[in-house]
C-alpha cells in the first residue's frame, strides 16, 4: 500500500467484523508509538537535547501517516479526523499544558486492557500533577473504584471479557461509585459505542491517540464537576443534620403528632380531647435546697432527676407537657387516644416515686415527691409564634394540680374518677375529702400498689 497511490476500498473478501479487528490490532501499537514519540519529543526539548528531536519526529510522523492510512483504507468512506502532518509533534510540544495546581489535581483511575495505553496515560497524568491508578480489566477496575474512590475514571470501550459498557453499568448502579465521573476512551471508529456510554451515564470521551491538551481539559472539567457534587453532598448532609436537630428540638417541646401537624403547615392547633389523664409531680424540699447550695449543684441535681423522668415518659408512651420550676407535668391519651393510657399513667406515677428514692441516694439530696393524677376532658393547643408552647386547659388540669398540691410526699394521690376506672387493677387507700377550688369537696385516694 503506497501513500502516493492508496487504494480506496478495503481488502476484498474481508467481512466488516474482520476489518474492525484488523484496524483495532494495527491502531493499538501505533497509538503507543505516537504517544511515546510525542512525550519523548517534549522531554528532549525540556532537557535541551534538540539535536535528537528530528529523529524522534521522523518516527512520530511515520506512525501518524500509517495511522491515517489505516483509518482511511480499512474503513470505506471514513477520513481521518485529524491530519497527521510533519508539524504535529512540534505543535503538541508547544501546547503541553502546565501542571495543574495542587488543589485542582485529583486521583484518576485508568482501565484499559493494553499495558502500553495504561503506561502512556499514567505518564500523561503524572505530568499534569494527578495521582494515577491503573487496571488492566473491568473486575480489577471495579475493585479499585470501590477501594480507592477515585475522582475520575478513564474507561476503555473495547476490552475482552467485561467491556467498557458493562463496567460503566456497574459503576453507575452502585451507590458507592455512581457519582464518580467516567470518561470513555476510544478510537475514532468507536463513536457509536461512545454515544451509548454517554447515554448510560458517562461524562464524555477521549479519542486515541491522546492529546495532552484535550486530556487536561476533559479531566479538569470532570474534577470540577465532582468537586461541586461533593460540595453539594456536604451541604445536603449539613442541612440533614441541622434539620434532624431542629426536629429533635421540636419533639422535645411538642408531642410528635402536634409537631407533625406544624411541619405540615397548620398554623392554628387547638383540640378538644374527650378523655385524657393528667399528672403533676412536685419536688418537696427543693426550694430550701436551692437556697443553700451552689447553682451548678442545684441545676445538676434537677437536670439529673428530670432527665430520668423524661426517659420514663418515653418508656410508658406518655407526653411531657412542661416543667414549671421544680414541678413536672405529664399527659396521657392525646391523639391517637387509646384505652390503656390511664392505667399506664398511674403505673408511671408509682415508678416516679421508686426512681426518686434511687436518685436521692445517688445525688445525696433530701427531696421527696408529691404526685397527683386526674382524668377527664381538656382543651389542648399550641400557643406562641417565635417560641412554641403546647399546653392544656380546663377543670381536669386544675383538679390534677390540686391532687398534687394536697397530696403526701412520697405518695401518689388520685381523684375518685381515677379510682373508679382502675379499682380492679390497683389497690387504693381512701384519704377522705379535700376542698378543690371551683369544685367543692372531693373524695381522694392514695395508690397503694398495682394489684
C-alpha positions in Angstrom: 0.0 0.0 0.0 1.7 3.2 -1.1 0.9 6.6 0.5 1.2 8.1 -3.0 -1.3 5.8 -4.6 -3.6 4.5 -1.8 -6.4 2.1 -2.6 -9.9 3.5 -2.0 -11.6 0.2 -0.9 -10.9 -2.3 1.8 -9.3 -5.6 1.1 -11.7 -7.7 -1.0 -13.3 -10.6 0.8 -12.9 -9.3 4.4 -16.0 -9.1 6.4 -16.7 -5.8 8.4 -16.0 -7.6 11.7 -12.6 -8.8 10.4 -11.8 -5.3 9.2 -12.7 -3.9 12.6 -10.4 -6.4 14.3 -7.5 -5.7 11.9 -8.0 -2.0 12.3 -8.0 -2.3 16.2 -4.9 -4.6 16.2 -3.0 -2.1 14.0 -4.1 1.0 15.8 -3.1 -0.1 19.3 0.7 -0.3 18.8 0.7 2.7 16.5 -1.1 4.8 19.2 1.6 3.7 21.7 4.4 4.7 19.2 2.9 8.1 18.5 2.2 8.8 22.2 5.7 7.8 23.4 7.3 9.8 20.5 5.3 12.9 21.4 6.3 12.6 25.1 10.0 11.9 24.1 9.9 14.9 21.8 8.8 17.1 24.7 11.3 15.6 27.1 14.2 16.3 24.7 13.1 19.9 24.4 12.9 20.2 28.2 16.4 18.9 28.5 17.9 20.9 25.7 18.7 17.9 23.5 17.1 19.5 20.5 19.6 17.8 18.1 17.8 14.4 18.7 14.3 15.8 18.1 14.5 15.4 14.3 14.9 11.7 14.6 12.1 11.3 17.1 9.9 13.5 14.8 10.5 11.1 11.9 9.3 8.2 14.0 6.2 10.1 15.1 5.4 11.4 11.6 5.7 7.9 10.1 3.4 6.4 12.8 0.9 9.2 12.2 0.9 8.7 8.5 0.4 5.0 8.8 -2.4 5.5 11.3 -4.1 7.9 8.9 -3.8 5.3 6.1 -5.3 2.6 8.3 -8.2 4.9 9.2 -8.8 5.7 5.6 -8.3 2.4 3.8 -9.7 -0.1 6.3 -13.0 1.8 6.6 -14.6 2.8 3.3 -15.7 6.5 3.2 -14.0 7.3 6.5 -11.5 10.0 6.5 -9.1 10.6 9.4 -10.5 13.2 11.8 -7.1 14.8 12.2 -4.3 15.4 9.7 -1.0 14.0 11.0 1.4 16.2 9.1 5.1 16.7 10.0 4.4 19.7 12.3 2.2 17.8 14.7 4.9 16.9 17.3 6.1 20.4 17.5 2.5 21.7 17.8 1.9 19.2 20.7 5.2 20.2 22.4 4.1 23.9 22.2 0.6 23.0 23.6 1.7 20.9 26.5 -0.3 22.3 29.5 1.3 23.3 32.7 1.0 21.1 35.8 -2.4 21.7 37.5 -2.4 23.4 40.8 -2.4 21.0 43.7 -5.9 21.9 44.8 -7.2 21.2 41.3 -5.4 17.8 40.9 -7.1 14.6 41.6 -6.9 10.8 41.6 -7.6 9.3 38.2 -8.3 5.6 37.6 -7.4 4.3 34.1 -9.0 1.0 33.0 -7.6 -0.5 29.7 -6.5 -4.0 28.7 -3.5 -2.6 26.8 -0.5 -2.1 29.1 1.1 0.5 26.7 -2.1 2.6 26.8 -2.1 2.5 30.6 1.6 3.4 30.8 1.0 6.4 28.4 -2.0 7.6 30.4 -0.1 7.3 33.7 2.8 9.3 32.3 0.4 12.0 30.9 -1.5 12.1 34.2 1.8 12.4 36.2 3.0 15.3 34.0 -0.3 17.0 34.8 0.1 16.5 38.5 -2.6 13.9 39.0 -2.3 10.7 41.0 -3.0 7.7 38.7 -4.3 4.2 39.4 -4.3 1.6 36.6 -6.3 -1.6 36.0 -6.0 -4.0 33.0 -9.5 -5.3 33.1 -13.0 -4.5 34.3 -13.1 -6.5 37.5 -9.8 -5.0 38.7 -11.1 -1.5 37.8 -14.3 -2.0 39.8 -12.3 -3.2 42.8 -10.0 -0.2 42.7 -13.0 2.2 42.2 -14.6 0.8 45.4 -11.4 0.7 47.5 -9.7 4.0 46.3 -12.8 6.2 45.5 -11.0 8.0 42.5 -12.1 11.4 41.4 -12.3 10.4 37.7 -12.3 7.1 35.8 -10.8 6.8 32.3 -12.5 3.7 30.8 -11.7 1.9 27.5 -14.7 0.9 25.4 -13.2 -2.3 23.9 -11.9 -4.8 26.4 -12.0 -8.6 26.4 -14.3 -10.2 28.9 -16.0 -7.4 30.7 -16.1 -4.5 28.3 -16.5 -0.8 28.9 -20.2 -0.8 28.7 -20.6 -3.4 31.5 -18.0 -1.7 33.7 -19.9 1.6 33.3 -23.2 0.0 34.0 -21.8 -1.5 37.3 -20.2 1.8 38.3 -23.4 3.7 37.8 -25.6 1.1 39.5 -23.6 1.1 42.8 -24.4 3.9 45.2 -20.7 3.9 46.3 -19.4 4.7 42.8 -22.3 6.2 40.8 -21.2 9.8 41.3 -17.7 9.2 40.0 -17.3 10.9 36.6 -16.4 8.5 33.8 -14.6 9.4 30.6 -14.7 6.8 27.9 -11.5 6.2 25.9 -12.0 5.1 22.3 -10.7 5.1 18.8 -12.4 7.4 16.3 -14.3 4.5 14.7 -16.0 3.6 18.0 -18.1 6.7 18.3 -21.4 4.9 18.2 -20.3 2.9 21.2 -19.2 6.1 23.0 -22.6 7.6 22.4 -24.3 4.7 24.0 -22.0 5.0 27.0 -22.7 8.7 27.4 -26.4 7.9 27.3 -25.7 5.4 30.0 -24.1 8.0 32.3 -20.6 8.6 31.0 -19.5 12.3 31.1 -17.5 12.5 27.8 -14.9 10.7 25.8 -11.2 10.9 24.9 -10.1 9.8 21.4 -6.9 7.8 20.8 -4.1 8.8 20.4 -4.3 11.0 23.5 -3.9 14.8 23.0 -2.4 16.2 26.3 -4.3 19.5 26.0 -7.7 17.7 25.5 -6.8 15.2 28.2 -6.2 18.0 30.7 -9.4 19.9 29.7 -11.7 16.8 29.9 -10.2 15.6 33.2 -10.3 19.2 34.6 -14.0 19.5 33.7 -14.8 16.2 35.4 -12.8 17.1 38.5 -14.6 20.5 38.8 -18.0 18.7 38.4 -17.1 16.2 41.1 -15.8 18.9 43.4 -19.2 20.7 43.0 -21.1 17.5 43.6 -19.0 16.7 46.7 -19.7 20.2 48.0 -23.4 19.8 47.3 -23.4 16.5 49.2 -21.6 18.1 52.1 -24.1 20.9 52.2 -27.0 18.5 52.0 -25.6 16.5 54.9 -25.2 19.7 56.9 -28.8 20.5 56.1 -29.9 17.0 57.1 -28.0 17.2 60.4 -29.4 20.7 61.2 -32.9 19.5 60.2 -32.6 16.5 62.5 -31.5 18.8 65.3 -34.5 21.1 64.7 -36.9 18.1 64.6 -35.4 16.7 67.8 -35.8 20.1 69.4 -39.4 20.4 68.2 -40.2 16.9 69.5 -38.7 17.9 72.8 -41.2 20.7 73.0 -44.3 19.3 71.4 -45.9 15.8 71.1 -45.0 14.0 67.9 -48.5 14.3 66.4 -48.6 18.0 67.1 -45.1 18.6 65.7 -46.1 16.7 62.5 -49.1 19.0 62.1 -47.0 22.1 62.5 -44.5 20.8 59.9 -47.4 20.1 57.5 -48.3 23.8 57.6 -51.1 24.0 60.2 -50.9 27.5 61.8 -53.5 27.2 64.5 -53.7 24.0 66.5 -56.5 23.7 69.1 -58.2 20.4 70.0 -60.9 19.4 72.5 -59.9 16.0 73.8 -62.7 14.0 75.5 -60.6 11.9 77.9 -57.0 12.3 79.0 -55.1 11.7 82.2 -53.0 14.5 83.7 -50.2 14.1 86.2 -48.4 16.7 88.2 -45.3 15.9 90.3 -43.6 18.3 92.6 -40.2 18.0 94.4 -40.8 18.7 98.1 -37.9 20.4 99.8 -36.3 21.7 96.5 -36.9 25.4 97.4 -34.9 25.1 100.6 -32.2 23.1 98.9 -31.8 25.7 96.1 -31.4 28.5 98.7 -28.5 26.8 100.5 -26.5 25.2 97.6 -24.4 26.4 94.7 -26.2 27.0 91.4 -24.4 24.3 89.5 -25.3 21.7 92.2 -28.9 22.8 92.1 -29.2 22.7 88.3 -27.2 19.5 88.1 -29.5 17.7 90.5 -32.7 18.9 88.9 -31.4 18.0 85.4 -30.5 14.5 86.5 -33.9 13.9 88.1 -36.0 15.4 85.2 -33.9 13.6 82.6 -34.7 10.3 84.4 -38.4 11.3 84.4 -38.2 12.1 80.6 -36.8 8.6 79.9 -39.7 7.1 81.9 -42.2 9.2 80.0 -40.9 7.7 76.7 -40.9 4.2 78.2 -44.6 4.5 79.2 -45.8 6.1 76.0 -46.9 9.4 77.6 -46.2 13.0 76.8 -44.3 15.6 78.9 -46.1 18.9 78.7 -43.8 21.1 80.6 -41.8 21.8 83.7 -42.7 24.7 86.0 -39.8 25.3 88.4 -39.5 22.0 90.2 -42.9 20.8 89.1 -43.3 18.3 86.3 -46.5 17.9 84.1 -47.4 14.8 82.0 -50.4 13.9 79.9 -51.7 10.6 78.5 -54.4 9.9 76.0 -53.6 12.6 73.4 -54.4 11.7 69.8 -54.2 8.9 68.9 -56.1 8.1 72.1 -56.3 4.6 73.5 -57.9 2.9 76.5 -54.8 1.8 78.5 -53.3 5.3 78.9 -54.9 5.9 82.4 -53.5 2.6 83.7 -50.1 3.5 82.3 -50.2 6.9 83.9 -50.9 5.5 87.4 -48.1 2.9 86.9 -45.9 5.8 85.8 -46.7 7.8 88.9 -45.6 4.8 91.1 -42.5 4.4 89.1 -41.6 8.1 89.6 -41.6 7.5 93.4 -39.4 4.5 93.3 -36.9 6.1 90.8 -36.6 9.2 93.0 -35.7 7.1 96.0 -32.8 5.7 94.0 -31.8 9.2 92.9 -32.0 10.6 96.5 -29.2 8.1 97.5 -27.2 8.7 94.3 -27.3 12.5 94.5 -27.4 13.0 98.2 -30.5 15.2 98.1 -33.3 15.4 100.6 -36.2 15.7 98.0 -39.4 13.8 98.2 -42.1 13.7 95.5 -45.8 14.5 95.6 -47.8 13.1 92.7 -51.4 13.9 91.8 -53.5 12.4 88.9 -56.9 13.2 87.5 -58.7 12.3 84.3 -61.3 13.9 82.1 -61.7 16.2 79.1 -59.3 19.1 78.2 -58.6 21.7 75.6 -55.2 21.3 74.1 -53.2 23.5 71.7 -50.1 25.4 70.7 -49.6 29.0 71.6 -46.8 31.4 70.5 -45.2 32.3 67.2 -41.5 32.6 68.0 -41.4 30.2 70.9 -43.9 27.4 70.7 -45.6 26.1 73.8 -48.0 23.2 74.0 -50.4 23.3 76.9 -53.7 22.0 78.3 -56.6 23.9 79.8 -59.8 23.0 81.7 -61.1 21.6 85.0 -59.2 18.4 84.5 -55.9 20.2 84.6 -56.9 22.2 87.7 -58.1 19.2 89.6 -54.9 17.2 88.7 -52.8 20.1 90.1 -54.9 20.1 93.3 -54.4 16.3 93.6 -50.6 17.0 93.7 -50.8 20.2 95.9 -52.8 18.5 98.6 -51.0 15.2 98.4 -48.5 13.5 100.7 -44.7 13.4 100.0 -43.7 10.0 98.7 -47.3 9.0 97.6 -49.4 9.1 94.5 -52.8 10.8 95.1 -55.7 10.4 92.6 -59.3 11.5 92.2 -62.4 9.4 92.6 -62.7 9.3 88.8 -59.3 7.6 88.5 -60.0 5.2 91.3 -63.4 4.2 89.8 -61.8 3.4 86.5 -58.9 1.4 87.9 -60.1 -0.2 91.1 -59.7 -3.8 89.9 -56.2 -3.1 88.6 -54.7 -1.1 91.6 -55.1 -1.1 95.4 -56.2 2.2 96.7 -56.3 3.7 100.3 -59.1 6.2 101.0 -58.0 9.5 102.3 -61.3 11.3 102.6 -62.5 14.6 101.2 -60.5 17.7 100.2 -61.5 21.1 99.0 -61.0 21.8 95.3 -61.3 25.3 94.2 -64.4 25.6 91.9 -65.4 22.0 92.6 -66.1 21.9 96.3 -65.3 18.8 98.4 -63.9 15.8 96.5 -63.0 12.3 97.7 -59.3 11.4 97.1 -57.4 8.2 97.2 -53.7 7.1 97.7 -52.4 4.5 95.3 -51.0 1.6 97.4 -49.8 -0.7 94.7 -50.5 -2.5 91.5 -52.8 -5.5 92.1 
